[in-house]
Amino acid sequence: MLWVFGLHLLNFKETGFRLILFKIRTLITIVSSTTMLLFLLVKIIQSKNDLMSAFETCYYSLIQAAFVIKLYIYLHYLPILIELENKLESNIFNGHKQDQLHFISDAIKSHQTYLGFYKICCVSTAIFYSIFPALDGQQLAVPIYSPLDLKKYRLIVYLYEACNFFITACNNTAFDGTVIALITIMAAQIDVLKDNLIRATLRDQTVDAKDQERCIHKRLKHCVIHHDAILDFTKTTQKIFSNGVFVQILVSVLGICMTGIVFLTVPLKSMKFISMVLFLITQVVQIGMFCWFGENIRAKSSEIAQSCYMAHEWYSNNMSNKKILFIIMERAKVPIIFKANGVFVLTLNTFVMVLRSGYSYFTVLRHISQNMDLS
């Protein structure tokens, strides 16, 4: 999907005409998304005396602003992301045994299921936002500043909006799906690590004691390297996507309350109401996806120390091997936590906080709106 919009090359050795086409697609995506945001902001300024019209534009401009910020962050860190993807092909992340493949396959299935539902939500929202103006008899899906005369060029502006809806929807699923995929892969790697730790001290009674200790030492050393690789990978993932996720959480809080305000003025039987319901569901699913998988890797990483205790007769190992187990246990005392800009921790508690904050801000804005109507 990112390749379609010129944001990620399938083959990094492409040259000539294909590379030119790719860069053209990149430019179109950047210009279209950025100008859409600017037009929305201008419309908000123009609607400063009409609170409900400003709210109607503001709730979508928040989503567009989050997407544009994520877009520029993604392009800035793209070289590092490519290096990160290449690390997944290293031996340390592909040394699992045949009977450990289910850890990887289960993680992939979980990711595909959740991301598939999220894609359906995003695309459905884009479709409904694109068609409801025609069905409800409105000029545009979202009030927006237009340098063109809407009476003459309404169709052009309408198509411009619709194209941006799909650019935002498709690329948001791709950006968010990339973050979740990387977190999910590392969660699966933690499962492999825990299984390796439990097996690391198994002994082969057909060889002498010294050879047994050497084999155990080798396996434990591999576990240390594997653990280091997981920690380094998650640290780099957080460096790339932390700011984007932070912006997304803030936007989700504001988006939920803004959507609630606009709900109060939209007829229940209109297509616009259905579009806004889908919009709200998509917001909740999006932030829930981050928090669910963030909670998943936190919970799994907190079990690493327990896996050391579960290692077969670990107490009968020599002092050198016991020290390695102790080092792993000490490092595992601090679980892997994905933080959004060092502020929000991606856990289920954060998800509940987002929903509560969104509702709280909604009640405040509704109260302000009612007071302004009375005055």
Summary of the structure (lengths in Angstrom):
residues: 375
radius of gyration: 25.3
end to end distance: 49.7
largest distance: 90.2
contacts: 1197
relative contact order: 0.12
helix: 79%
strand: 1%
